[in-house]
């Protein structure tokens, strides 16, 4: 039954008129619009030839409301008359601007009508779709239908009914009177638990995601049929601006991520002393590792982390990004809280995964294929080719200056430290160099291409995106990040058999640790079976057994293999330079780029600017294995 309409007070009418005038003025000059009013909201992040509508109580049909508000152009209203006051003039302006316009009305059925209490299995769920007459609207409905039918809702599939708007009792007569191209969507509330107020959160999110995707496909099909210029992807009609809630969530997440440095928290500060002690004990007693005192209270940071609201982001893609990051930060904090405790290793396995059989096989193949590099003499200060931390620092400053010339936002700092193991480490915008660092001269530029040319570069490119999560790193980014960094060593011409052998030995070390081998047992196997020299084996296992057992170091070879596969399959590199992302985020970055939410990377690695670097990249695109990289 349609509720009775009440006459509006003159003051309310005047206020509505003012709102309409403001909106029309903004749209006519191409400005974005976001206006809140009682029970509703109008959001148009840029003028577009469509509008998604939901009319109803904000507390009732929440998923329909979320589907509408996930769009770049939408109107939420509690009253159809209120909606009509805005739709008519908005449609007129947008139709004048684009030559066409589509209205999509989204709502839910009151109940899941195809689901009965005594059903032995879950039946299909109901979706109805109707449209006004016309070729373009018909194409839109067909595109919507195809997309919805491809939606797998775990145990249930959609049953889609198509009809003309005039035959659809759900089509609003007031909207039909506007004589606009109109698509009316109604779907069963399958996200609700039958007979209760509870919901299925995962199903709810996937329902919003899929109906949004179907709606964008419908818009693209409608516009193409109406002669509108076709964009590179239908997702280009998606959001192109962040709402304030995204920025608040982003700042909150970054504040938590910046409150601790995960690797520094779990890395020993007495590496040199522990090595001397281990050697003095003839490699028979496990070393004693010391850690820096924690400057954070884990429980407090977790409270801060979960006080960050993700409910109002209005963008399913961004919601997924921040939810995954929230879970990753939670796991990192859990690991820090269990440092040097028995369960640390299992939480580490949850964060970095096991050593899969295929990775272990690849590591063994590398070690077998690099037997000529089994024994490398220990570095000595007398060797003219051995350089110290001050030489590395000088070369790092030179490289950073080159990047700063290209982008003045590349504001990196260098710190010489006594509390990190020999080598280099990036923490946020800082390059940390151990004072005990000694390395071969020919490895310096390659290692700096790894640390500065990838880790710092993606930090500052991510900073330029406007959201801090792209510099902090999306969840699971480390594997691909390290794969890119190792690949940069190859592009720079400093990738050696010894380096590849070390990456493979790290995989073996992680597998031994996860299988329950002790530090001493792992040390004996690495030195005896694989002929790794004692000091190298110790440094490798210090990283593997830090904190109580961390399988992070398996990601270097895993990430390299993933990157080589990506390149051989014709994949691009540019999305990886936009910020710190994982291989799983590649399509997400492409979509956000297509929607205009992300910028092209402001910097690319210097090693890609050389003839040697470009030639090696082309060889990788033709197909390379890690062993073949040594011959390229």
Secondary structure, DSSP 8 states (H G I E B T S, - for coil): ---------HHHHHHHHHHHHHHHHHHHTT--EEEEETTEEEEESS--SEEEEEES-TTTSHHHHHHHHTSSEEEEES-HHHHHHHHHHHHHHHHHHHS--EEEEEEE-SS-TT--TT-SS---EEEEEEE-SSHHHHHHHHHHHHHHHT-B-SS-BEEEEEEEGGG-TTS-HHHHTTT--EEEEEE--TTB-TTSS-B-HHHHHHHHHHHHHHHHHHHHHHHHHTT----S-GGGGS--S--HHHHHHHHHHHHHHTT--HHHHHS-S-HHHHHHHHHHTTT-S----------S-HHHHHHHHHTS--TT---HHHHHHHHHHHHHHHHHHHHHHTTTSTTHHHHHHHHH----HHHHHHHHHHHHHTGGGS------TT-TTEEEHHHHHHHHHHHHHHHHHH-TT---EEEEESSS-SSEEEETTEEEEETT-EEEHHHHHHHHHHIIIIIIHHHHHHHTTS-THHHH--TTTHHHHHHHHHHHHHHTT---HHHHHHHHHHHHHHHHHHTT--HHHHHHHHHHTS---HHHHHHHHHHHHGGG--GGGGHHHHHHHHHHHHHHTT--SHHHHSSS--GGGHHHHHHHHHTTSS---S---GGGSSHHHHHHHHHHHH---HHHHTT-
